[in-house]
Amino acid sequence: MPITKFSLYPHYLNQISHIFKVLGCPARLTILKYLLDYGPSNNKQLVEYLQLKQSTVSEHLKQLISIDLVEANQQETSMIYKINVSVWQNMPWLTELFDMD
């Protein structure tokens, strides 16, 4: 079996690396800030705010959901996205970063 960069390091370090990779995008940080400031929102609201294509915003949301920072819930005909409060409570350093403005 070939050695991969993921097999060289403990699983938890790979997970942390993935979190930072996802957070390394300004558009994703802007989505998080928007959800923190304005609360649960649908894709259309985020598209209007970010001025990005709907497919691009959906991909960013998918990445944020993959690290559990955002939750998606079906509400009638659209998905509603919100901050996953239980995860944010375990990451006080992240909350502090968004309180700096």
TIMI-2910 file (N, C-alpha, C, CB; in pm, 1 decimal, decimal comma, always signed):
<rs>
+----------+----------+----------+----------+----------+----------+----------+----------+----------+----------+----------+----------+------+
!      n_x !      n_y !      n_z !     ca_x !     ca_y !     ca_z !      c_x !      c_y !      c_z !     cb_x !     cb_y !     cb_z ! resn !
+----------+----------+----------+----------+----------+----------+----------+----------+----------+----------+----------+----------+------+
!    +84,8 !   -117,7 !     +0,0 !     +0,0 !     +0,0 !     +0,0 !    +89,8 !   +124,6 !     +0,0 !    -96,7 !     -0,5 !   +123,2 !  Met !
!    +65,4 !   +217,8 !    -91,7 !   +149,5 !   +338,5 !    -96,8 !   +123,4 !   +429,9 !    +22,6 !   +124,6 !   +415,4 !   -227,2 !  Pro !
!   +225,0 !   +503,1 !    +58,1 !   +212,3 !   +599,0 !   +167,7 !   +150,1 !   +727,1 !   +112,8 !   +351,3 !   +628,1 !   +234,5 !  Ile !
!    +48,9 !   +774,7 !   +182,2 !    -13,9 !   +901,2 !   +143,4 !    +12,8 !  +1003,0 !   +253,5 !   -168,3 !   +883,9 !   +118,7 !  Thr !
!     -6,2 !  +1127,8 !   +220,8 !    +17,4 !  +1230,4 !   +322,8 !    -77,5 !  +1212,8 !   +440,9 !     +1,1 !  +1370,9 !   +262,6 !  Lys !
!   -194,7 !  +1154,5 !   +418,5 !   -289,9 !  +1135,4 !   +527,7 !   -250,3 !  +1020,0 !   +618,7 !   -428,8 !  +1111,4 !   +472,1 !  Phe !
!   -185,6 !   +918,5 !   +562,3 !   -146,9 !   +804,2 !   +644,7 !    -22,5 !   +832,8 !   +728,4 !   -122,6 !   +683,0 !   +556,9 !  Ser !
!    +47,8 !   +940,5 !   +698,5 !   +168,4 !   +973,7 !   +774,2 !   +138,1 !  +1036,2 !   +910,3 !   +254,5 !  +1067,8 !   +693,8 !  Leu !
!    +16,8 !  +1088,8 !   +924,9 !    -16,6 !  +1165,5 !  +1045,0 !   -138,1 !  +1106,2 !  +1115,0 !    -42,7 !  +1312,6 !  +1009,4 !  Tyr !
!   -149,6 !  +1133,1 !  +1244,7 !   -266,1 !  +1083,4 !  +1318,0 !   -396,4 !  +1141,1 !  +1260,4 !   -253,8 !  +1118,7 !  +1467,6 !  Pro !
!   -502,5 !  +1066,8 !  +1273,0 !   -633,3 !  +1104,6 !  +1219,1 !   -677,2 !  +1242,3 !  +1268,2 !   -738,0 !  +1000,4 !  +1257,3 !  His !
!   -659,4 !  +1269,9 !  +1397,1 !   -706,4 !  +1398,4 !  +1450,4 !   -632,5 !  +1516,7 !  +1387,9 !   -689,6 !  +1401,6 !  +1602,1 !  Tyr !
!   -504,2 !  +1498,5 !  +1352,9 !   -431,0 !  +1606,9 !  +1286,8 !   -481,2 !  +1627,9 !  +1143,7 !   -280,0 !  +1576,6 !  +1285,9 !  Leu !
!   -517,5 !  +1519,6 !  +1077,2 !   -577,4 !  +1533,1 !   +944,4 !   -711,2 !  +1605,2 !   +951,7 !   -595,4 !  +1395,6 !   +879,7 !  Asn !
!   -788,9 !  +1577,9 !  +1056,7 !   -917,4 !  +1646,2 !  +1073,7 !   -896,4 !  +1795,8 !  +1097,6 !   -996,4 !  +1584,1 !  +1190,8 !  Gln !
!   -803,2 !  +1830,2 !  +1182,9 !   -773,9 !  +1971,4 !  +1210,0 !   -726,5 !  +2040,5 !  +1082,7 !   -667,2 !  +1985,1 !  +1321,5 !  Ile !
!   -642,8 !  +1973,2 !  +1007,6 !   -593,4 !  +2028,6 !   +881,7 !   -709,1 !  +2056,1 !   +786,1 !   -492,2 !  +1932,8 !   +816,6 !  Ser !
!   -803,5 !  +1964,8 !   +779,9 !   -919,8 !  +1983,1 !   +691,9 !  -1004,2 !  +2102,9 !   +736,7 !  -1006,3 !  +1855,1 !   +690,0 !  His !
!  -1022,3 !  +2119,3 !   +865,7 !  -1098,1 !  +2233,8 !   +918,3 !  -1031,8 !  +2364,2 !   +875,0 !  -1108,1 !  +2227,1 !  +1073,2 !  Ile !
!   -901,1 !  +2372,6 !   +891,6 !   -831,3 !  +2495,4 !   +852,3 !   -835,4 !  +2516,7 !   +701,3 !   -686,2 !  +2491,3 !   +899,9 !  Phe !
!   -831,4 !  +2409,3 !   +624,6 !   -841,3 !  +2421,4 !   +479,1 !   -976,8 !  +2481,7 !   +441,8 !   -822,1 !  +2283,0 !   +410,5 !  Lys !
!  -1083,4 !  +2431,8 !   +502,0 !  -1217,2 !  +2484,0 !   +473,4 !  -1227,8 !  +2629,5 !   +517,3 !  -1325,3 !  +2398,9 !   +543,6 !  Val !
!  -1170,3 !  +2662,8 !   +632,4 !  -1178,0 !  +2799,4 !   +683,6 !  -1082,3 !  +2894,8 !   +612,2 !  -1148,8 !  +2800,1 !   +831,7 !  Leu !
!   -998,7 !  +2843,4 !   +525,4 !   -902,2 !  +2926,6 !   +454,6 !   -960,5 !  +3004,2 !   +337,2 !   -791,0 !  +2841,9 !   +406,1 !  Gly !
!  -1089,1 !  +2997,8 !   +319,3 !  -1154,8 !  +3066,1 !   +206,8 !  -1235,8 !  +3185,4 !   +258,7 !  -1247,3 !  +2967,4 !   +128,3 !  Cys !
!  -1206,1 !  +3305,7 !   +210,8 !  -1278,5 !  +3424,9 !   +257,3 !  -1429,0 !  +3418,3 !   +233,5 !  -1223,5 !  +3546,9 !   +189,2 !  Pro !
!  -1472,4 !  +3354,0 !   +125,6 !  -1616,6 !  +3342,8 !    +99,7 !  -1684,2 !  +3258,9 !   +208,0 !  -1642,1 !  +3280,6 !    -39,7 !  Ala !
!  -1619,3 !  +3152,2 !   +250,3 !  -1676,4 !  +3067,1 !   +355,8 !  -1678,8 !  +3140,7 !   +489,1 !  -1596,2 !  +2936,1 !   +369,4 !  Arg !
!  -1575,1 !  +3216,2 !   +515,7 !  -1574,8 !  +3296,4 !   +638,5 !  -1685,4 !  +3401,7 !   +634,5 !  -1437,5 !  +3364,1 !   +658,6 !  Leu !
!  -1709,6 !  +3456,7 !   +517,5 !  -1816,4 !  +3555,0 !   +502,3 !  -1952,9 !  +3491,0 !   +525,4 !  -1810,7 !  +3619,0 !   +363,1 !  Thr !
!  -1970,4 !  +3368,4 !   +477,8 !  -2095,8 !  +3296,5 !   +503,8 !  -2114,5 !  +3276,2 !   +653,2 !  -2097,4 !  +3160,3 !   +430,7 !  Ile !
!  -2009,9 !  +3233,6 !   +721,9 !  -2019,5 !  +3213,6 !   +866,7 !  -2054,3 !  +3344,2 !   +937,2 !  -1887,5 !  +3157,1 !   +922,2 !  Leu !
!  -1988,2 !  +3451,7 !   +899,9 !  -2015,2 !  +3582,2 !   +960,5 !  -2159,6 !  +3624,7 !   +935,1 !  -1918,1 !  +3688,3 !   +905,6 !  Lys !
!  -2208,0 !  +3603,4 !   +813,8 !  -2345,9 !  +3637,2 !   +780,0 !  -2443,4 !  +3558,8 !   +867,7 !  -2373,2 !  +3609,0 !   +631,1 !  Tyr !
!  -2421,3 !  +3428,6 !   +879,9 !  -2510,0 !  +3345,7 !   +961,4 !  -2503,4 !  +3383,6 !  +1109,2 !  -2474,6 !  +3198,6 !   +944,3 !  Leu !
!  -2386,7 !  +3422,6 !  +1155,5 !  -2373,8 !  +3468,2 !  +1294,2 !  -2448,7 !  +3599,7 !  +1315,9 !  -2225,4 !  +3485,1 !  +1331,5 !  Leu !
!  -2439,0 !  +3689,5 !  +1219,4 !  -2501,0 !  +3821,7 !  +1233,3 !  -2650,9 !  +3821,2 !  +1207,5 !  -2435,4 !  +3918,5 !  +1139,4 !  Asp !
!  -2695,0 !  +3744,9 !  +1106,6 !  -2834,5 !  +3752,3 !  +1061,7 !  -2917,5 !  +3628,7 !  +1093,3 !  -2837,9 !  +3776,1 !   +915,1 !  Tyr !
!  -2853,8 !  +3523,4 !  +1139,7 !  -2928,1 !  +3402,8 !  +1175,2 !  -2955,4 !  +3312,7 !  +1056,1 !  -3058,0 !  +3440,3 !  +1240,0 !  Gly !
!  -3041,7 !  +3212,6 !  +1077,6 !  -3070,3 !  +3115,3 !   +972,0 !  -3112,2 !  +3183,5 !   +841,8 !  -3179,6 !  +3019,2 !  +1017,6 !  Pro !
!  -3060,4 !  +3130,4 !   +731,4 !  -3084,0 !  +3190,2 !   +600,4 !  -3092,8 !  +3081,3 !   +494,7 !  -2972,7 !  +3290,9 !   +565,1 !  Ser !
!  -3157,6 !  +3114,8 !   +384,5 !  -3161,5 !  +3020,5 !   +272,9 !  -3053,4 !  +3056,6 !   +171,4 !  -3301,4 !  +3020,1 !   +205,9 !  Asn !
!  -3038,7 !  +2971,4 !    +72,6 !  -2933,7 !  +2989,8 !    -27,2 !  -2952,2 !  +3120,8 !   -103,5 !  -2932,0 !  +2871,8 !   -124,8 !  Asn !
!  -3075,6 !  +3155,9 !   -134,4 !  -3101,8 !  +3277,8 !   -210,4 !  -3051,2 !  +3401,8 !   -135,2 !  -3252,4 !  +3290,9 !   -239,3 !  Lys !
!  -3075,9 !  +3407,2 !     -5,2 !  -3028,3 !  +3520,6 !    +74,2 !  -2876,5 !  +3529,8 !    +71,9 !  -3077,7 !  +3509,3 !   +218,2 !  Gln !
!  -2810,7 !  +3415,7 !    +83,6 !  -2664,6 !  +3413,5 !    +82,8 !  -2609,2 !  +3451,4 !    -54,3 !  -2613,6 !  +3275,3 !   +123,5 !  Leu !
!  -2673,9 !  +3406,1 !   -160,5 !  -2632,0 !  +3441,7 !   -296,8 !  -2641,6 !  +3592,7 !   -316,3 !  -2718,8 !  +3367,9 !   -402,5 !  Val !
!  -2752,0 !  +3651,8 !   -272,3 !  -2770,1 !  +3796,5 !   -286,2 !  -2664,4 !  +3873,5 !   -207,4 !  -2910,2 !  +3837,3 !   -239,3 !  Glu !
!  -2635,0 !  +3825,8 !    -88,6 !  -2537,8 !  +3893,9 !     -3,4 !  -2395,7 !  +3883,0 !    -59,5 !  -2542,6 !  +3836,1 !   +137,9 !  Tyr !
!  -2358,7 !  +3763,0 !   -100,5 !  -2221,9 !  +3737,0 !   -145,9 !  -2197,6 !  +3779,3 !   -290,6 !  -2190,4 !  +3590,5 !   -131,0 !  Leu !
!  -2304,6 !  +3789,7 !   -367,3 !  -2291,3 !  +3820,6 !   -510,0 !  -2208,6 !  +3714,3 !   -582,7 !  -2227,0 !  +3958,7 !   -528,6 !  Gln !
!  -2234,6 !  +3588,8 !   -548,0 !  -2171,7 !  +3474,6 !   -613,4 !  -2279,6 !  +3389,1 !   -678,6 !  -2088,3 !  +3391,0 !   -512,2 !  Leu !
!  -2239,5 !  +3299,9 !   -767,9 !  -2334,4 !  +3207,7 !   -830,0 !  -2394,2 !  +3115,6 !   -724,6 !  -2266,0 !  +3125,1 !   -941,1 !  Lys !
!  -2516,6 !  +3074,8 !   -749,3 !  -2585,5 !  +2984,5 !   -656,8 !  -2506,5 !  +2855,1 !   -638,2 !  -2727,3 !  +2953,1 !   -707,9 !  Gln !
!  -2451,7 !  +2801,6 !   -745,4 !  -2375,2 !  +2676,9 !   -735,8 !  -2248,2 !  +2694,5 !   -652,2 !  -2338,8 !  +2626,8 !   -875,6 !  Ser !
!  -2187,4 !  +2811,7 !   -660,9 !  -2066,2 !  +2840,2 !   -582,5 !  -2100,0 !  +2848,4 !   -434,0 !  -2000,1 !  +2972,1 !   -629,6 !  Thr !
!  -2208,2 !  +2917,3 !   -401,4 !  -2250,8 !  +2928,7 !   -261,8 !  -2287,5 !  +2790,1 !   -208,3 !  -2371,4 !  +3026,6 !   -248,3 !  Val !
!  -2354,4 !  +2710,1 !   -288,2 !  -2390,6 !  +2573,5 !   -245,8 !  -2266,9 !  +2490,3 !   -214,3 !  -2473,4 !  +2503,7 !   -354,8 !  Ser !
!  -2163,2 !  +2504,2 !   -296,2 !  -2039,4 !  +2429,5 !   -271,2 !  -1972,3 !  +2476,6 !   -142,0 !  -1942,3 !  +2445,0 !   -389,9 !  Glu !
!  -1971,4 !  +2606,5 !   -118,8 !  -1914,4 !  +2658,2 !     +6,4 !  -1993,2 !  +2607,3 !   +127,3 !  -1912,9 !  +2812,8 !     +5,4 !  His !
!  -2124,3 !  +2606,7 !   +116,6 !  -2208,0 !  +2555,5 !   +225,4 !  -2181,3 !  +2407,0 !   +249,7 !  -2357,0 !  +2578,0 !   +193,8 !  Leu !
!  -2166,0 !  +2332,1 !   +141,9 !  -2134,2 !  +2189,3 !   +153,4 !  -2005,6 !  +2168,8 !   +233,3 !  -2120,5 !  +2125,5 !    +13,5 !  Lys !
!  -1904,6 !  +2249,6 !   +205,4 !  -1778,0 !  +2239,1 !   +277,6 !  -1794,3 !  +2275,3 !   +425,7 !  -1672,9 !  +2329,6 !   +212,8 !  Gln !
!  -1871,2 !  +2378,7 !   +455,0 !  -1894,0 !  +2419,2 !   +594,6 !  -1975,4 !  +2314,9 !   +670,4 !  -1965,8 !  +2554,8 !   +599,9 !  Leu !
!  -2067,2 !  +2250,5 !   +600,4 !  -2144,6 !  +2141,9 !   +661,2 !  -2053,4 !  +2022,3 !   +688,0 !  -2263,3 !  +2100,5 !   +569,5 !  Ile !
!  -1956,9 !  +1998,0 !   +599,5 !  -1866,9 !  +1882,2 !   +614,7 !  -1782,9 !  +1889,7 !   +741,9 !  -1774,8 !  +1871,6 !   +494,0 !  Ser !
!  -1760,5 !  +2010,1 !   +793,4 !  -1684,5 !  +2023,6 !   +918,5 !  -1776,7 !  +2060,2 !  +1035,5 !  -1573,9 !  +2130,5 !   +902,9 !  Ile !
!  -1906,6 !  +2045,0 !  +1013,6 !  -2009,6 !  +2060,5 !  +1117,0 !  -2026,1 !  +2201,7 !  +1172,2 !  -1979,0 !  +1969,8 !  +1229,1 !  Asp !
!  -1972,9 !  +2302,2 !  +1105,6 !  -1992,6 !  +2439,0 !  +1154,8 !  -2129,1 !  +2494,8 !  +1115,8 !  -1882,9 !  +2530,2 !  +1101,6 !  Leu !
!  -2187,1 !  +2437,9 !  +1010,6 !  -2317,9 !  +2481,6 !   +961,8 !  -2408,6 !  +2359,5 !   +952,6 !  -2306,2 !  +2553,8 !   +823,0 !  Val !
!  -2536,7 !  +2381,7 !   +984,5 !  -2639,0 !  +2278,6 !   +971,0 !  -2736,0 !  +2320,0 !   +861,5 !  -2713,8 !  +2255,3 !  +1105,4 !  Glu !
!  -2792,9 !  +2221,4 !   +794,4 !  -2893,7 !  +2247,6 !   +691,7 !  -3021,5 !  +2173,6 !   +729,2 !  -2843,3 !  +2204,1 !   +550,2 !  Ala !
!  -3132,7 !  +2244,8 !   +722,0 !  -3262,6 !  +2185,0 !   +752,1 !  -3361,3 !  +2221,7 !   +642,6 !  -3314,6 !  +2231,4 !   +890,6 !  Asn !
!  -3436,2 !  +2121,7 !   +597,7 !  -3538,7 !  +2145,7 !   +495,9 !  -3655,8 !  +2218,7 !   +560,8 !  -3585,9 !  +2011,7 !   +430,3 !  Gln !
!  -3697,1 !  +2328,9 !   +500,3 !  -3812,7 !  +2403,6 !   +548,9 !  -3898,9 !  +2435,6 !   +427,7 !  -3769,9 !  +2534,8 !   +626,1 !  Gln !
!  -4010,7 !  +2366,8 !   +418,1 !  -4098,4 !  +2376,3 !   +302,0 !  -4020,8 !  +2343,0 !   +175,9 !  -4160,8 !  +2516,7 !   +291,6 !  Glu !
!  -4001,3 !  +2439,0 !    +86,6 !  -3936,4 !  +2408,0 !    -41,8 !  -3789,5 !  +2447,9 !    -48,1 !  -4010,0 !  +2476,5 !   -152,8 !  Thr !
!  -3733,2 !  +2497,7 !    +59,6 !  -3592,2 !  +2538,7 !    +54,6 !  -3515,7 !  +2488,7 !   +176,6 !  -3581,3 !  +2691,5 !    +45,3 !  Ser !
!  -3384,3 !  +2488,6 !   +161,2 !  -3296,8 !  +2452,1 !   +272,6 !  -3266,2 !  +2578,6 !   +351,5 !  -3164,6 !  +2383,4 !   +222,2 !  Met !
!  -3265,7 !  +2564,8 !   +482,1 !  -3229,4 !  +2674,1 !   +570,8 !  -3096,7 !  +2637,0 !   +635,8 !  -3341,2 !  +2701,3 !   +678,4 !  Ile !
!  -3002,1 !  +2729,3 !   +629,7 !  -2868,3 !  +2706,5 !   +684,2 !  -2851,4 !  +2789,8 !   +809,9 !  -2758,2 !  +2741,1 !   +580,1 !  Tyr !
!  -2790,2 !  +2727,2 !   +910,9 !  -2766,9 !  +2798,2 !  +1036,4 !  -2639,1 !  +2747,9 !  +1100,7 !  -2886,2 !  +2781,0 !  +1132,7 !  Lys !
!  -2589,6 !  +2827,9 !  +1192,9 !  -2470,8 !  +2790,6 !  +1269,5 !  -2503,3 !  +2670,1 !  +1356,7 !  -2420,7 !  +2909,5 !  +1356,4 !  Ile !
!  -2413,6 !  +2574,0 !  +1361,1 !  -2427,9 !  +2458,5 !  +1450,0 !  -2374,9 !  +2500,2 !  +1587,7 !  -2350,3 !  +2331,4 !  +1393,8 !  Asn !
!  -2465,4 !  +2543,4 !  +1672,7 !  -2429,4 !  +2603,3 !  +1800,8 !  -2349,7 !  +2507,5 !  +1888,8 !  -2554,2 !  +2648,1 !  +1874,0 !  Val !
!  -2385,2 !  +2381,1 !  +1888,5 !  -2314,3 !  +2286,5 !  +1976,6 !  -2166,6 !  +2274,0 !  +1939,1 !  -2380,9 !  +2148,2 !  +1970,6 !  Ser !
!  -2134,7 !  +2281,5 !  +1811,3 !  -1994,8 !  +2275,0 !  +1768,5 !  -1923,8 !  +2405,6 !  +1801,5 !  -1985,0 !  +2245,3 !  +1617,0 !  Val !
!  -1990,0 !  +2518,8 !  +1775,9 !  -1929,7 !  +2649,4 !  +1804,4 !  -1898,8 !  +2664,0 !  +1952,7 !  -2022,7 !  +2762,6 !  +1758,7 !  Trp !
!  -1980,4 !  +2606,6 !  +2038,7 !  -1955,4 !  +2616,0 !  +2183,2 !  -1827,2 !  +2543,5 !  +2222,0 !  -2073,7 !  +2558,3 !  +2261,8 !  Gln !
!  -1787,6 !  +2445,7 !  +2142,7 !  -1663,6 !  +2371,7 !  +2169,8 !  -1542,5 !  +2435,0 !  +2104,0 !  -1677,0 !  +2228,9 !  +2122,9 !  Asn !
!  -1563,4 !  +2546,7 !  +2033,1 !  -1454,0 !  +2615,9 !  +1964,2 !  -1456,9 !  +2764,1 !  +2000,6 !  -1464,6 !  +2597,2 !  +1809,6 !  Met !
!  -1434,0 !  +2799,2 !  +2126,0 !  -1442,1 !  +2940,2 !  +2165,0 !  -1343,6 !  +3029,1 !  +2089,0 !  -1417,4 !  +2953,4 !  +2313,3 !  Pro !
!  -1230,7 !  +2976,0 !  +2048,4 !  -1133,1 !  +3053,6 !  +1971,3 !  -1191,5 !  +3100,5 !  +1838,7 !  -1007,1 !  +2970,6 !  +1946,0 !  Trp !
!  -1279,5 !  +3019,3 !  +1779,9 !  -1341,1 !  +3056,7 !  +1653,2 !  -1441,3 !  +3170,0 !  +1673,6 !  -1410,1 !  +2935,5 !  +1589,0 !  Leu !
!  -1518,5 !  +3161,5 !  +1778,2 !  -1613,6 !  +3268,0 !  +1810,1 !  -1541,6 !  +3400,1 !  +1833,6 !  -1696,5 !  +3230,6 !  +1933,5 !  Thr !
!  -1429,7 !  +3392,9 !  +1901,7 !  -1351,0 !  +3515,1 !  +1929,3 !  -1302,0 !  +3579,6 !  +1799,6 !  -1230,2 !  +3482,3 !  +2020,3 !  Glu !
!  -1265,0 !  +3499,2 !  +1701,9 !  -1218,4 !  +3556,1 !  +1574,1 !  -1326,8 !  +3638,1 !  +1505,7 !  -1171,8 !  +3444,8 !  +1480,4 !  Leu !
!  -1450,5 !  +3595,0 !  +1517,5 !  -1560,2 !  +3666,5 !  +1453,4 !  -1608,6 !  +3784,5 !  +1534,7 !  -1674,2 !  +3573,3 !  +1428,3 !  Phe !
!  -1564,1 !  +3795,9 !  +1657,9 !  -1600,9 !  +3909,5 !  +1743,3 !  -1503,6 !  +4024,8 !  +1730,4 !  -1608,5 !  +3866,1 !  +1887,8 !  Asp !
!  -1404,5 !  +4014,6 !  +1643,1 !  -1298,8 !  +4115,1 !  +1633,3 !  -1339,2 !  +4240,2 !  +1555,2 !  -1178,4 !  +4054,1 !  +1569,2 !  Met !
!  -1447,3 !  +4233,3 !  +1477,9 !  -1481,1 !  +4350,5 !  +1396,0 !  -1550,6 !  +4451,7 !  +1481,2 !  -1569,0 !  +4312,6 !  +1275,8 !  Asp !
+----------+----------+----------+----------+----------+----------+----------+----------+----------+----------+----------+----------+------+
</rs>
